[in-house]
Amino acid sequence: MCQVIGDFKCKVSSVLNKDVKQFGKQFMFDNNEETCWNSDQGLPQWIQLDFEKEETVTHLQIQFQGGFVGNECNFELSSGQVVSLREPFYPEDVNTIQTFNLSKPTSCNSLKIVFNKSTDFFGRIVIYKLVVFNK
């Protein structure tokens, strides 16, 4: 049975106009459909989760705002400085929650989600919800 990983620290590449009170990273995890993380412009954008203890990640759920969705994305899972899994994923340009399965369950201390391109002309990413699951 999969469980949500909840003990982590989050870092992001940027926040729109540095306005963390309105668009900060914390809003990806507050279960409020009206709040979101909104990156500033420029590429690549990224989110990094550093787990309190080693976790075995199986899949993720992400809810983007249509028109501000990542393209040419990668998951990078690492333990220490060693990347144990790097693989691409391909979100659709929609508002609904999307599930992305890893090719294999992977133990790691850190998960980095890299958005190399965006459906937004300026390279902004908007995420309403991000959930990481372990086995």
Backbone as CSV, one residue per row, in Angstrom:
resi,resn,N_x,N_y,N_z,CA_x,CA_y,CA_z,C_x,C_y,C_z
1,MET,0.842,-1.187,0.000,0.000,0.000,0.000,0.884,1.247,0.000
2,CYS,0.571,2.181,-0.855,1.353,3.415,-0.961,0.898,4.441,0.066
3,GLN,1.855,5.245,0.510,1.568,6.309,1.457,2.154,7.615,0.941
4,VAL,1.553,8.712,1.382,2.057,10.026,1.028,3.286,10.322,1.876
5,ILE,4.341,10.821,1.246,5.534,11.252,1.968,5.285,12.680,2.433
6,GLY,5.359,12.904,3.743,5.041,14.223,4.268,6.169,14.921,4.993
7,ASP,7.233,14.205,5.326,8.338,14.806,6.077,9.479,15.168,5.133
8,PHE,9.505,16.438,4.707,10.537,16.893,3.785,10.687,18.407,3.894
9,LYS,11.793,18.881,3.335,12.012,20.313,3.155,11.963,20.573,1.662
10,CYS,11.371,21.686,1.285,11.192,22.004,-0.129,11.969,23.260,-0.493
11,LYS,12.593,23.199,-1.670,13.248,24.365,-2.274,12.704,24.492,-3.691
12,VAL,12.603,25.731,-4.175,12.165,25.955,-5.557,13.124,26.911,-6.245
13,SER,13.125,26.869,-7.548,14.030,27.701,-8.340,13.703,29.179,-8.230
14,SER,12.416,29.520,-8.148,12.012,30.924,-8.101,10.553,31.032,-7.664
15,VAL,10.147,32.260,-7.323,8.759,32.573,-7.003,8.413,33.863,-7.743
16,LEU,7.231,33.906,-8.346,6.814,35.051,-9.135,6.979,36.351,-8.353
17,ASN,7.766,37.255,-8.887,8.033,38.564,-8.274,8.521,38.459,-6.821
18,LYS,9.087,37.310,-6.451,9.572,37.042,-5.087,8.471,37.213,-4.040
19,ASP,7.215,37.043,-4.459,6.049,37.218,-3.592,5.676,35.877,-2.943
20,VAL,6.461,35.463,-1.933,6.253,34.154,-1.309,4.955,34.098,-0.503
21,LYS,4.438,35.242,-0.079,3.174,35.243,0.680,1.983,34.903,-0.205
22,GLN,2.083,35.193,-1.488,0.979,34.906,-2.399,1.241,33.689,-3.286
23,PHE,2.513,33.430,-3.636,2.828,32.377,-4.608,3.922,31.421,-4.145
24,GLY,4.159,31.309,-2.839,5.263,30.509,-2.315,5.082,29.006,-2.462
25,LYS,6.175,28.300,-2.268,6.229,26.837,-2.414,5.278,26.111,-1.476
26,GLN,4.974,26.697,-0.312,4.116,26.051,0.676,2.712,25.771,0.131
27,PHE,2.288,26.509,-0.873,0.936,26.369,-1.392,0.740,25.109,-2.235
28,MET,1.821,24.421,-2.600,1.683,23.145,-3.310,1.210,22.042,-2.372
29,PHE,1.328,22.288,-1.059,1.087,21.225,-0.079,-0.040,21.547,0.901
30,ASP,-0.808,22.620,0.663,-1.809,23.053,1.646,-3.222,22.529,1.380
31,ASN,-3.401,21.717,0.332,-4.709,21.143,-0.021,-5.785,22.197,-0.244
32,ASN,-5.393,23.389,-0.657,-6.339,24.450,-0.976,-6.316,24.649,-2.490
33,GLU,-7.455,24.450,-3.143,-7.527,24.533,-4.602,-7.342,25.951,-5.134
34,GLU,-7.313,26.935,-4.257,-7.207,28.321,-4.713,-5.811,28.911,-4.529
35,THR,-4.878,28.138,-3.970,-3.515,28.630,-3.787,-2.564,27.791,-4.628
36,CYS,-1.412,28.387,-4.980,-0.475,27.675,-5.847,0.925,28.255,-5.695
37,TRP,1.911,27.445,-6.137,3.261,27.955,-6.348,3.300,28.454,-7.779
38,ASN,3.818,29.649,-7.948,3.959,30.234,-9.266,5.420,30.641,-9.415
39,SER,6.109,30.019,-10.361,7.519,30.373,-10.573,7.605,31.721,-11.273
40,ASP,8.772,32.307,-11.212,9.038,33.498,-12.012,9.362,33.020,-13.426
41,GLN,9.626,33.929,-14.340,9.951,33.535,-15.705,11.390,33.048,-15.797
42,GLY,11.674,32.334,-16.870,13.016,31.807,-17.094,13.054,30.304,-16.966
43,LEU,14.023,29.694,-17.613,14.139,28.235,-17.598,15.579,27.829,-17.334
44,PRO,15.817,26.665,-16.768,14.806,25.743,-16.261,14.262,26.199,-14.906
45,GLN,13.087,25.698,-14.557,12.524,25.847,-13.223,12.626,24.480,-12.558
46,TRP,12.620,24.452,-11.229,12.735,23.173,-10.540,12.144,23.247,-9.127
47,ILE,11.842,22.060,-8.617,11.388,21.864,-7.239,12.265,20.772,-6.660
48,GLN,12.779,20.970,-5.452,13.583,19.930,-4.804,12.987,19.620,-3.442
49,LEU,12.758,18.332,-3.192,12.292,17.857,-1.899,13.416,17.061,-1.254
50,ASP,13.824,17.481,-0.059,14.828,16.753,0.716,14.100,16.065,1.859
51,PHE,14.100,14.732,1.840,13.345,13.943,2.816,14.071,13.849,4.149
52,GLU,13.293,13.749,5.219,13.844,13.626,6.571,14.606,12.307,6.733
53,LYS,14.142,11.263,6.033,14.814,9.956,6.059,14.727,9.371,4.650
54,GLU,15.491,8.339,4.388,15.442,7.716,3.069,14.034,7.192,2.797
55,GLU,13.540,7.458,1.604,12.205,7.038,1.183,12.314,6.264,-0.119
56,THR,11.365,5.356,-0.349,11.272,4.652,-1.618,10.117,5.261,-2.401
57,VAL,10.446,6.081,-3.371,9.438,6.810,-4.151,8.909,5.913,-5.268
58,THR,7.579,5.886,-5.414,6.942,5.077,-6.460,6.274,5.933,-7.528
59,HIS,5.614,7.021,-7.104,4.934,7.874,-8.069,4.617,9.238,-7.466
60,LEU,4.232,10.158,-8.327,3.897,11.525,-7.926,2.580,11.929,-8.563
61,GLN,1.919,12.886,-7.920,0.759,13.528,-8.512,1.023,15.025,-8.541
62,ILE,0.751,15.636,-9.681,0.958,17.070,-9.852,-0.275,17.655,-10.515
63,GLN,-0.729,18.789,-9.970,-1.807,19.532,-10.615,-1.253,20.885,-11.046
64,PHE,-1.127,21.056,-12.348,-0.652,22.300,-12.938,-1.836,23.215,-13.240
65,GLN,-1.545,24.451,-13.565,-2.529,25.325,-14.203,-2.275,25.222,-15.693
66,GLY,-3.316,24.878,-16.450,-3.181,24.797,-17.900,-2.600,26.087,-18.456
67,GLY,-1.688,25.948,-19.409,-1.009,27.100,-19.982,0.302,27.425,-19.282
68,PHE,0.516,26.824,-18.106,1.738,27.047,-17.312,2.299,25.700,-16.858
69,VAL,2.381,24.769,-17.797,2.751,23.377,-17.514,4.181,23.131,-17.978
70,GLY,4.916,22.323,-17.224,6.274,21.964,-17.596,6.314,21.054,-18.812
71,ASN,7.318,21.264,-19.654,7.606,20.406,-20.815,9.031,19.895,-20.652
72,GLU,9.316,18.780,-21.310,10.660,18.193,-21.234,11.130,18.156,-19.786
73,CYS,10.395,17.426,-18.977,10.623,17.362,-17.533,11.425,16.116,-17.167
74,ASN,12.094,16.197,-16.016,12.853,15.063,-15.495,12.655,14.938,-14.001
75,PHE,12.610,13.689,-13.530,12.747,13.387,-12.110,14.203,13.033,-11.874
76,GLU,14.792,13.556,-10.816,16.145,13.176,-10.417,16.085,12.764,-8.954
77,LEU,16.266,11.485,-8.688,16.250,10.971,-7.325,17.675,10.668,-6.918
78,SER,18.078,11.137,-5.736,19.456,10.929,-5.307,19.548,10.615,-3.832
79,SER,20.650,9.956,-3.507,21.052,9.704,-2.123,22.431,10.320,-1.974
80,GLY,22.526,11.336,-1.123,23.773,12.087,-1.036,23.990,12.817,-2.347
81,GLN,25.173,12.690,-2.911,25.486,13.335,-4.192,25.288,12.397,-5.379
82,VAL,24.873,11.158,-5.125,24.757,10.151,-6.180,23.318,10.101,-6.698
83,VAL,23.152,10.361,-7.994,21.831,10.265,-8.611,21.535,8.796,-8.864
84,SER,20.460,8.274,-8.226,20.121,6.866,-8.377,19.139,6.617,-9.517
85,LEU,18.379,7.657,-9.900,17.462,7.503,-11.028,17.211,8.882,-11.631
86,ARG,17.339,8.964,-12.928,16.984,10.179,-13.671,16.122,9.714,-14.828
87,GLU,14.887,10.212,-14.879,14.043,9.808,-15.987,13.084,10.918,-16.379
88,PRO,12.749,10.959,-17.671,11.848,11.997,-18.164,10.393,11.677,-17.829
89,PHE,9.567,12.724,-17.793,8.125,12.541,-17.734,7.480,13.644,-18.555
90,TYR,6.234,13.392,-18.968,5.606,14.249,-19.965,4.196,14.665,-19.543
91,PRO,4.087,15.793,-18.837,2.759,16.269,-18.429,1.934,16.748,-19.626
92,GLU,0.616,16.633,-19.465,-0.304,17.205,-20.442,-0.608,18.637,-20.023
93,ASP,-0.975,19.467,-20.971,-1.308,20.866,-20.706,-2.777,20.950,-20.275
94,VAL,-3.051,20.498,-19.046,-4.408,20.474,-18.485,-4.367,20.911,-17.026
95,ASN,-5.554,21.170,-16.468,-5.684,21.604,-15.073,-5.870,20.453,-14.092
96,THR,-6.151,19.258,-14.567,-6.475,18.140,-13.682,-5.224,17.533,-13.047
97,ILE,-5.424,16.799,-11.966,-4.315,16.107,-11.304,-3.802,15.012,-12.239
98,GLN,-2.477,14.984,-12.431,-1.845,13.973,-13.270,-0.940,13.100,-12.406
99,THR,-0.933,11.803,-12.692,-0.108,10.852,-11.958,1.053,10.409,-12.842
100,PHE,2.252,10.424,-12.265,3.463,10.027,-12.979,4.143,8.918,-12.190
101,ASN,4.177,7.719,-12.773,4.810,6.568,-12.145,6.278,6.513,-12.517
102,LEU,7.119,6.206,-11.547,8.529,5.964,-11.848,8.648,4.594,-12.495
103,SER,9.671,4.401,-13.296,9.856,3.114,-13.967,10.091,1.989,-12.961
104,LYS,10.642,2.355,-11.788,10.836,1.375,-10.720,10.843,2.143,-9.393
105,PRO,10.360,1.533,-8.303,10.460,2.187,-6.991,11.932,2.460,-6.680
106,THR,12.227,3.668,-6.231,13.621,4.072,-6.040,13.819,4.699,-4.671
107,SER,14.807,4.181,-3.924,15.148,4.737,-2.611,16.006,5.978,-2.807
108,CYS,15.680,7.022,-2.023,16.423,8.266,-2.163,16.241,9.137,-0.930
109,ASN,17.090,10.143,-0.817,16.961,11.165,0.223,16.462,12.476,-0.367
110,SER,16.518,12.586,-1.700,16.174,13.839,-2.355,15.513,13.561,-3.701
111,LEU,14.506,14.366,-4.015,13.818,14.298,-5.297,13.834,15.691,-5.906
112,LYS,14.354,15.791,-7.111,14.347,17.062,-7.827,13.507,16.884,-9.083
113,ILE,12.567,17.811,-9.276,11.717,17.815,-10.460,12.169,19.007,-11.295
114,VAL,12.639,18.741,-12.499,13.194,19.790,-13.355,12.264,19.999,-14.549
115,PHE,11.903,21.266,-14.760,11.067,21.658,-15.890,11.964,22.416,-16.874
116,ASN,12.408,21.724,-17.921,13.340,22.321,-18.885,12.663,23.289,-19.845
117,LYS,11.374,23.099,-20.062,10.576,23.983,-20.909,9.217,24.158,-20.251
118,SER,8.443,25.110,-20.765,7.106,25.375,-20.241,6.166,25.665,-21.397
119,THR,4.875,25.390,-21.188,3.886,25.770,-22.197,3.665,27.280,-22.188
120,ASP,4.145,27.964,-21.150,4.075,29.417,-21.073,5.254,30.020,-21.836
121,PHE,4.990,31.012,-22.640,6.018,31.656,-23.463,7.185,32.182,-22.623
122,PHE,6.919,32.621,-21.397,7.956,33.196,-20.539,8.637,32.173,-19.632
123,GLY,8.206,30.921,-19.688,8.848,29.877,-18.899,8.319,29.737,-17.483
124,ARG,7.145,30.290,-17.213,6.584,30.168,-15.861,5.886,28.820,-15.686
125,ILE,5.922,28.319,-14.450,5.261,27.079,-14.061,4.309,27.421,-12.916
126,VAL,3.083,26.870,-12.950,2.128,27.063,-11.866,1.646,25.694,-11.411
127,ILE,1.832,25.394,-10.100,1.421,24.110,-9.537,0.529,24.348,-8.324
128,TYR,-0.664,23.723,-8.362,-1.616,23.808,-7.263,-1.409,22.690,-6.246
129,LYS,-0.931,21.553,-6.724,-0.800,20.399,-5.819,0.350,19.524,-6.263
130,LEU,1.139,19.086,-5.271,2.233,18.146,-5.510,2.212,17.125,-4.370
131,VAL,2.076,15.857,-4.735,2.047,14.774,-3.745,3.027,13.693,-4.194
132,VAL,3.869,13.242,-3.259,4.844,12.188,-3.543,4.462,10.969,-2.713
133,PHE,4.496,9.792,-3.350,4.092,8.553,-2.700,5.280,7.601,-2.556
134,ASN,5.275,6.836,-1.448,6.275,5.796,-1.257,5.574,4.463,-1.141
135,LYS,6.380,3.407,-1.174,5.772,2.063,-1.096,5.740,1.549,0.313
